[in-house]
Amino acid sequence: MLEVEISAPPTTSNVEAGVEAACAAESLRLTLKNTLAKYPGCVHWHFKKGTQIGTLEVTWWETQRRLWFSVQAGRKGEWMEAALPRLKRALEKAMAHKTR
């Protein structure tokens, strides 16, 4: 499994909206929004790119101030190699901007 940490946002407001907006800007479609028992109180998303293979998972665990992408073994798509760095930059920039 691949995990990519996103710098913790200085404020926890609008993280959910920021994740969804950044993924939408990358033309990703939301296929699941839920929580995970392993991370109580987290918000967990699955995103796909059109009909292409691959599922990008994003988890926001507010109590631990942790935000990350994950790609499970067997769920990697070719589109992720280019999309992950752009999404990481976009989210970190958006989160940093929220403090100004």
Order of alpha helices (4+ residues) and beta strands (2+ residues): beta-alpha-beta-beta-beta-beta-alpha
